[in-house]
Amino acid sequence: MPGAHFRLLARAEQAPLLALPWSVALEDWPESRFVDAERGIGRHVVKFVELDRRLFALKELPPRLAAREYRLLTALEDENAPAVEAIGVVDGRVAGDGEELPAVLITRYLDFSLPYRLILGREVLPAPEPSIRAALAELLVRLHLAGFFWGDCSLSNALFRRDAGALSAYLVDAETSELHERLTDGQRNHDLDIAEESLAGELHDLTAELGRDVVDDPFEFAATVRFCYDELWDELTREEVFRVGEGSKLEQRLRRLNELGFDVEEVELVSNGNEVRLLLHSKVVEPGHYRRRLLRLTGLDAQENQARRLLNDLTRYRAWLERTGKEPVSEAASAGRWLSQVFEPAIAAVPAELQAKRAPAEVFHELLEHRWFLSERAGKDVGLDRTIPSYVEKVLRAAPDEKLPLAR
């Protein structure tokens, strides 16, 4: 671009990004530059581009806001919080006629993610509707655990991924957000007030647009998100009192947190004689218990419920190995054999033209579900070899592509 004026701050992908026409407003770029992906409603111009077979979202906004959002998204990544990945910022853009142009925030497109309008606009939902509420509640909890005040929680500012029959939610917009060492109860409640009002308003708008109800009651939907949040926050952070010698209560509490998908880095126990108080500070409650375990054992990155389901299958496979072999099998050895002999062959059996329908971990979860259905009907375990062709033809082939949902 001879004569182009701009400044690119990027963590990676610099060479492909340099070739883009930054001295032209996004809306004036040739249509051939863009991928027409589904997105939520927003205040700013957002376009999607494909570079070296990877998809990126470009959002125009004032330079100060772009730099701030880039920093916040990077901080969320450092906290392993569920949010889109920030790639870079382009500012100092000047058009050919000398006009100053907005900055552009560059994020990586979240593969297999679904905007709420695509989810609720379908006659058949990709997951039960309550899972949307639960996903939003958990997203808010995870952000607040990291000291992150969202400031604009809404359905439009979140994306959803399938998660073994449920949904997981990701933050996609942090323009009004703030990062603190720890949030006060007042800050958390203010964020929840904003969320409750925004969620109900968006659902009313979508109902009017589609001419049909998308949920039974938008106000009840928003209130339930808050109720789910309060329940989860209480379980993760409340103090617990037990008598000296009742150490099993501590183990039970920590086990419950693991079942919810959270780990605790450290606990504080305060004794005043016969009683002990268990204190869990929000900064040491870490999400992703099952994801981390699956990643450590197999190298697979999955959503939390998917990871739990895959780990259960891995446990069953290890038990089968020990029943059919002469010696106990270590967890690491069984994980390697399960990956190479069960998971990878099953995923490879899906025809290439259908692999954009679901993420691999979700495909395997759905295969296990379909295997159970076929086995119940047959009165015996039919095995994966018989399950895969049936699943491909009866479930996957008719499903919409979700790696990149196209705008309608």
C-alpha positions in Angstrom: 0.0 0.0 0.0 2.2 2.9 -1.2 1.7 6.0 0.9 -0.5 4.3 3.5 -0.3 5.7 7.0 -1.0 3.4 10.0 0.6 1.8 13.1 0.1 -1.9 13.7 0.5 -3.4 17.2 0.2 -7.2 16.9 1.1 -10.2 18.9 1.3 -12.5 15.8 0.2 -12.8 12.2 2.0 -9.5 11.3 2.8 -10.3 7.7 -0.8 -11.2 6.5 -2.2 -8.2 8.4 0.2 -5.8 6.7 -1.3 -6.6 3.3 -4.8 -5.3 4.3 -5.9 -1.8 3.1 -5.8 0.0 6.4 -5.9 3.5 4.7 -9.5 2.7 3.7 -12.6 2.7 6.0 -13.8 -0.9 6.6 -17.1 -0.3 5.0 -15.3 0.8 1.8 -13.2 -2.4 1.5 -14.0 -4.6 -1.5 -16.6 -7.2 -0.6 -14.2 -9.9 -1.8 -12.1 -9.2 1.3 -14.8 -10.3 3.7 -16.3 -13.5 5.0 -20.0 -13.1 5.6 -20.2 -14.6 9.1 -23.1 -14.4 11.5 -22.7 -11.8 14.3 -24.7 -10.0 17.0 -25.9 -6.5 17.0 -23.3 -3.8 17.8 -22.6 -0.1 17.7 -19.4 -0.4 15.6 -18.5 -1.6 12.2 -17.4 -5.2 12.4 -16.1 -7.3 9.5 -14.5 -10.7 9.2 -11.5 -11.6 7.0 -9.7 -14.8 6.3 -5.9 -14.8 6.3 -3.8 -17.9 5.8 -6.8 -20.0 6.4 -7.5 -18.3 9.7 -10.5 -16.1 10.4 -10.2 -12.7 12.2 -12.8 -10.1 13.3 -12.0 -6.4 12.7 -13.8 -3.8 14.7 -13.6 0.0 14.1 -13.7 2.2 17.2 -11.9 5.2 18.6 -8.1 4.7 19.2 -8.3 5.1 23.0 -11.1 2.5 23.2 -9.4 0.1 20.8 -6.1 0.2 22.8 -8.0 -0.2 26.1 -10.1 -3.2 24.9 -6.9 -4.8 23.5 -5.2 -4.6 26.9 -8.3 -5.9 28.7 -8.8 -8.9 26.4 -5.1 -9.7 26.7 -5.4 -9.6 30.5 -8.4 -11.9 30.4 -6.4 -14.4 28.3 -3.7 -14.3 31.0 -6.4 -15.1 33.6 -7.7 -18.0 31.3 -11.0 -16.3 31.3 -13.5 -17.2 28.5 -13.1 -14.4 26.0 -12.1 -13.9 22.4 -8.4 -13.7 21.7 -7.0 -10.2 21.0 -4.5 -10.3 18.1 -3.6 -6.6 17.6 -4.6 -3.0 17.1 -4.2 -0.7 14.1 -4.3 3.0 14.8 -2.9 6.2 13.2 -4.9 5.3 10.1 -5.1 8.1 7.5 -7.1 7.9 4.3 -5.8 9.0 0.9 -7.5 12.4 1.2 -5.9 13.0 4.6 -8.9 12.1 6.7 -8.2 10.4 10.0 -9.8 7.0 10.3 -10.9 5.0 13.4 -8.6 2.4 14.9 -9.3 -1.2 14.3 -9.2 -3.9 17.0 -8.3 -7.3 15.6 -9.4 -10.5 17.4 -9.3 -14.1 16.4 -12.7 -15.6 15.3 -14.0 -18.1 17.9 -14.5 -21.3 15.8 -17.7 -23.2 16.4 -19.3 -20.3 18.2 -22.9 -19.3 17.9 -24.4 -15.8 18.4 -27.6 -15.8 20.5 -29.8 -14.7 17.6 -28.7 -17.8 15.7 -29.5 -20.0 18.7 -32.8 -18.6 19.7 -33.9 -18.0 16.1 -33.9 -21.7 15.4 -37.0 -23.8 15.8 -34.8 -26.6 17.4 -32.3 -25.2 19.9 -28.7 -26.6 19.9 -29.1 -27.1 23.6 -31.9 -26.8 26.2 -32.8 -23.1 26.7 -31.9 -23.2 30.4 -28.3 -24.0 29.4 -28.1 -20.5 27.8 -28.9 -19.0 31.2 -26.5 -21.2 33.0 -23.7 -20.4 30.5 -24.2 -16.7 31.0 -24.3 -17.0 34.8 -21.1 -19.0 34.8 -19.4 -16.5 32.4 -20.2 -13.7 34.8 -18.9 -15.7 37.7 -15.7 -16.5 36.0 -15.1 -12.9 35.0 -15.9 -11.7 38.5 -13.5 -14.3 40.0 -10.8 -12.7 37.9 -11.7 -9.2 39.2 -13.3 -8.2 35.9 -16.2 -5.8 35.8 -18.0 -6.3 32.5 -20.1 -3.2 32.4 -22.1 -4.3 29.4 -23.2 -7.9 29.8 -25.7 -8.7 27.1 -26.5 -11.5 24.7 -25.0 -9.5 21.9 -21.7 -9.3 23.7 -21.4 -13.0 24.2 -20.8 -16.0 22.0 -21.8 -19.6 22.8 -20.2 -22.9 22.0 -21.7 -26.4 22.3 -20.5 -28.2 25.4 -21.7 -31.9 25.5 -25.4 -31.2 25.3 -25.1 -27.8 27.1 -23.5 -24.4 26.1 -20.4 -22.5 27.2 -20.4 -18.7 26.9 -17.5 -16.3 25.9 -17.1 -12.6 26.3 -16.7 -10.9 22.9 -16.9 -7.2 23.8 -15.0 -5.4 26.6 -15.4 -1.7 25.6 -16.9 -0.7 29.0 -15.0 -3.2 31.2 -12.6 -2.6 34.1 -10.1 -5.0 35.6 -9.5 -4.8 39.4 -7.5 -6.8 41.9 -10.9 -8.0 43.4 -14.5 -6.8 42.9 -16.6 -5.5 45.7 -20.1 -6.8 46.3 -21.3 -3.5 45.1 -19.5 -3.8 41.8 -20.7 -7.3 41.3 -24.3 -6.4 42.0 -24.1 -3.4 39.6 -22.8 -5.6 36.9 -25.7 -8.0 37.5 -28.2 -5.1 37.4 -26.9 -4.1 34.0 -27.0 -7.7 32.8 -30.6 -8.2 34.0 -31.9 -5.1 32.2 -29.9 -5.8 29.0 -30.9 -9.4 28.7 -34.6 -8.8 29.1 -34.5 -5.9 26.6 -32.7 -7.9 23.9 -35.1 -10.8 24.3 -38.1 -8.5 23.8 -36.5 -7.0 20.7 -35.8 -10.4 19.2 -39.4 -11.5 20.0 -40.7 -8.5 18.1 -38.3 -9.1 15.2 -39.2 -12.7 14.7 -42.9 -12.3 15.5 -42.8 -15.2 18.0 -41.7 -15.8 21.5 -38.1 -16.9 21.8 -38.4 -17.6 25.6 -41.4 -17.9 27.8 -40.7 -14.7 29.7 -37.7 -12.4 29.1 -37.9 -10.9 32.6 -37.9 -14.4 34.1 -35.0 -15.4 31.8 -32.9 -12.5 33.1 -33.9 -13.1 36.7 -32.9 -16.7 36.4 -29.4 -15.8 35.1 -29.0 -13.8 38.2 -30.3 -16.5 40.5 -27.9 -19.1 38.9 -25.1 -16.6 39.3 -25.9 -16.1 43.0 -26.1 -19.9 43.6 -22.7 -20.6 41.9 -20.9 -17.6 43.5 -22.2 -18.7 46.9 -21.0 -22.3 46.4 -17.5 -21.1 45.3 -16.9 -18.4 47.9 -19.0 -18.9 51.0 -17.5 -19.5 54.4 -18.2 -22.9 56.0 -18.0 -23.7 59.7 -17.4 -27.2 61.1 -16.1 -28.7 64.3 -12.5 -29.7 64.9 -12.2 -33.4 63.7 -14.8 -33.0 60.9 -12.1 -32.8 58.2 -14.3 -34.8 55.9 -16.5 -31.7 55.5 -13.6 -29.9 54.0 -13.0 -32.8 51.6 -16.7 -32.9 50.6 -16.7 -29.1 49.9 -13.6 -29.3 47.7 -15.1 -32.4 45.9 -18.3 -30.4 45.2 -16.2 -27.6 43.7 -14.4 -30.1 41.5 -17.8 -31.5 40.3 -18.8 -28.0 39.3 -15.5 -27.8 37.3 -13.5 -25.6 39.7 -10.2 -26.1 41.6 -9.1 -24.2 44.7 -5.4 -23.2 44.8 -5.4 -22.7 48.5 -7.7 -22.7 51.5 -7.6 -20.6 54.6 -8.7 -22.4 57.9 -9.3 -20.3 61.0 -9.8 -22.1 64.3 -11.2 -20.5 67.4 -11.2 -23.5 69.7 -13.9 -26.1 68.9 -14.9 -24.6 65.5 -13.0 -24.2 62.3 -14.0 -21.6 59.6 -13.2 -22.5 56.0 -12.5 -19.4 53.9 -12.3 -19.5 50.1 -11.1 -16.3 48.4 -12.4 -15.6 44.9 -8.9 -15.1 43.5 -7.8 -18.7 44.4 -10.9 -20.4 42.9 -9.9 -21.5 39.4 -12.3 -22.8 36.7 -11.4 -25.6 34.3 -10.8 -28.6 36.5 -11.8 -31.2 33.9 -10.3 -29.3 30.9 -6.9 -29.1 32.6 -7.0 -32.8 33.4 -7.9 -33.8 29.9 -5.3 -31.5 28.4 -2.6 -32.9 30.7 -3.5 -36.6 29.9 -4.2 -36.3 26.2 -3.3 -32.9 24.8 -6.9 -32.4 23.8 -8.5 -28.9 24.4 -12.2 -29.1 25.1 -15.0 -27.3 26.8 -15.6 -28.3 30.5 -18.6 -30.6 30.0 -17.0 -32.2 26.9 -13.8 -32.8 28.9 -15.8 -34.5 31.7 -17.5 -36.7 29.2 -14.3 -37.7 27.5 -12.6 -38.4 30.8 -15.5 -40.7 31.7 -15.0 -42.6 28.5 -11.2 -42.7 29.1 -11.9 -44.2 32.6 -14.2 -46.9 31.2 -11.5 -47.7 28.6 -8.8 -48.0 31.2 -11.1 -50.4 33.2 -11.6 -52.5 30.0 -7.9 -52.7 29.5 -7.3 -53.9 33.0 -10.1 -56.5 32.7 -8.7 -57.9 29.5 -5.0 -57.6 30.4 -2.8 -59.2 33.0 -1.4 -56.1 34.7 -2.7 -52.8 35.9 -2.5 -50.0 33.3 -1.3 -46.5 34.4 -3.5 -43.5 33.7 -0.9 -42.0 31.3 -0.6 -45.2 29.3 -4.3 -45.8 29.1 -4.8 -42.1 28.0 -2.3 -42.5 25.2 -3.9 -45.7 23.9 -7.4 -44.3 24.2 -6.4 -41.2 22.2 -4.7 -43.3 19.4 -7.1 -46.3 19.3 -10.5 -44.7 20.2 -10.8 -41.0 19.9 -8.6 -40.2 16.9 -10.0 -43.1 14.7 -13.6 -42.0 15.5 -13.0 -38.4 14.5 -11.0 -39.4 11.4 -14.0 -41.6 10.3 -16.2 -38.4 9.9 -16.1 -37.4 6.2 -14.0 -34.3 5.5 -17.0 -32.4 4.1 -18.8 -32.7 7.4 -16.0 -31.7 9.8 -17.2 -28.1 10.0 -20.5 -29.2 11.6 -19.1 -29.7 15.1 -15.9 -29.4 17.1 -14.1 -32.8 17.5 -14.8 -33.1 21.2 -18.5 -32.4 20.6 -18.6 -35.0 17.8 -17.2 -37.6 20.1 -19.8 -36.7 22.8 -22.6 -37.0 20.3 -21.2 -40.3 19.1 -21.3 -41.6 22.7 -24.9 -40.4 22.9 -25.9 -42.1 19.6 -24.1 -45.3 20.7 -26.2 -45.4 23.9 -29.4 -44.8 21.8 -28.5 -47.6 19.4 -27.4 -50.0 22.2 -30.7 -49.4 24.1 -32.6 -50.3 21.0 -30.5 -53.3 20.2 -30.4 -54.6 23.8 -26.6 -54.8 23.7 -23.5 -52.6 23.2 -23.3 -51.9 19.4 -19.7 -50.4 19.6 -18.4 -47.4 17.9 -17.8 -49.1 14.5 -21.5 -49.6 14.0 -22.4 -46.2 15.6 -20.2 -43.9 13.4 -22.0 -44.5 10.0 -25.4 -44.2 11.6 -24.5 -41.0 13.4 -23.0 -39.5 10.3 -26.1 -40.2 8.2 -28.8 -39.7 10.7 -27.4 -36.8 12.8 -24.4 -35.0 11.4 -25.2 -34.8 7.7 -28.3 -32.8 8.1 -26.8 -30.5 10.8 -25.9 -26.9 9.9 -22.2 -25.9 9.7 -21.1 -24.3 12.9 -17.4 -23.7 12.5 -18.3 -20.5 10.7 -22.1 -19.7 10.8 -22.8 -17.7 7.7 -25.0 -14.6 7.9 -28.5 -15.2 6.6 
